[in-house]
Amino acid sequence: MGAASWASYRASIGDRSSLFGAVRDAWHPTSALYPGSYLDLSPSTAIPAVTYVDTDRRAARYFADTALVEAELRGRGDAGAAAEVVFLALDYTAPLPLAEAHFDMLVSLYAGPVWEHCRQYLAPGGRLLANASHGDASLAALDPSLRLVAAVHHRDGRYHLDTADLDRYLVPKKRADAVAERIRRAGRGIAYTKSAFAYVFEASGSHAT
Ligand SMILES: C[S@@+](CC[C@H](N)C(=O)[O-])C[C@H]1O[C@@H](n2cnc3c(N)ncnc32)[C@H](O)[C@@H]1O
């Protein structure tokens, strides 16, 4: 059996290339930071410079094989989108050797409290893509420095963005659950009256922590 790669990971979680294609079409990010990426290479099908961060050894081994990474991207998504694939085998909860306010996009999918630990690397006006599984979208929804700009839906293997009537989203089923400290402690998101796979938020110009 071959080593774990994006292809083998795609076989279990599906291909998120259409998600990043939709993000590219909407906002044209040129750089993204993806803490807790594991083997999910899909952002590189649409975003020119992506920095992946993970402590898992299988991810480090995969990204070290640049020929395999290149081969797996060939023929997928934008020609030239994957101009820069960087992998950091580091814990994202500790300071990363990255410039502050550098990235157009921060990705937080099933990987813990990425927003709170990595917000400083997102440029003012940049976007956070987060889902609610580990509570990140729920924390983002309570953060006054973020504004919801799209909900992401996943249907029949494809992703699409909904940007209409966004007030329908992130409405807690139980108002009492929408407390940052409770969400942090639980490490998972809260229930909403209308759910989505993930959400895209736009960061305001300031980085108040
Ligand atoms: C459940 S996987 C999700 C992978 C991918 N984001 C996805 O959506 O398919 C979570 C990943 O986050 C990584 N991770 C969790 N905490 C981390 C941390 N503090 N620093 C770096 N990586 C972390 C794990 O090693 C694992 O590979």
PDBQT file of the ligand as one rigid body, heavy atoms in Angstrom, charges set to zero:
ROOT
HETATM    1  C1  LIG A 301      -9.384  15.980  11.842  1.00  0.00    +0.000 C 
HETATM    2  S1  LIG A 301      -7.952  16.491  11.002  1.00  0.00    +0.000 S 
HETATM    3  C2  LIG A 301      -8.624  17.614   9.814  1.00  0.00    +0.000 C 
HETATM    4  C3  LIG A 301      -7.763  17.767   8.623  1.00  0.00    +0.000 C 
HETATM    5  C4  LIG A 301      -8.272  18.745   7.571  1.00  0.00    +0.000 C 
HETATM    6  N1  LIG A 301      -8.286  20.102   8.083  1.00  0.00    +0.000 N 
HETATM    7  C5  LIG A 301      -9.636  18.395   7.072  1.00  0.00    +0.000 C 
HETATM    8  O1  LIG A 301     -10.563  19.174   7.243  1.00  0.00    +0.000 OA
HETATM    9  O2  LIG A 301      -9.792  17.353   6.448  1.00  0.00    +0.000 OA
HETATM   10  C6  LIG A 301      -7.159  17.594  12.174  1.00  0.00    +0.000 C 
HETATM   11  C7  LIG A 301      -5.712  17.850  11.882  1.00  0.00    +0.000 C 
HETATM   12  O3  LIG A 301      -5.298  18.956  12.677  1.00  0.00    +0.000 OA
HETATM   13  C8  LIG A 301      -4.014  18.686  13.167  1.00  0.00    +0.000 C 
HETATM   14  N2  LIG A 301      -3.813  19.487  14.388  1.00  0.00    +0.000 N 
HETATM   15  C9  LIG A 301      -4.614  19.518  15.492  1.00  0.00    +0.000 A 
HETATM   16  N3  LIG A 301      -4.117  20.373  16.401  1.00  0.00    +0.000 NA
HETATM   17  C10 LIG A 301      -2.987  20.887  15.857  1.00  0.00    +0.000 A 
HETATM   18  C11 LIG A 301      -2.028  21.833  16.317  1.00  0.00    +0.000 A 
HETATM   19  N4  LIG A 301      -2.162  22.413  17.516  1.00  0.00    +0.000 N 
HETATM   20  N5  LIG A 301      -1.010  22.166  15.515  1.00  0.00    +0.000 NA
HETATM   21  C12 LIG A 301      -0.876  21.581  14.289  1.00  0.00    +0.000 A 
HETATM   22  N6  LIG A 301      -1.754  20.672  13.804  1.00  0.00    +0.000 NA
HETATM   23  C13 LIG A 301      -2.791  20.328  14.579  1.00  0.00    +0.000 A 
HETATM   24  C14 LIG A 301      -3.972  17.195  13.410  1.00  0.00    +0.000 C 
HETATM   25  O4  LIG A 301      -2.642  16.715  13.425  1.00  0.00    +0.000 OA
HETATM   26  C15 LIG A 301      -4.788  16.678  12.224  1.00  0.00    +0.000 C 
HETATM   27  O5  LIG A 301      -3.960  16.368  11.142  1.00  0.00    +0.000 OA
ENDROOT
TORSDOF 0
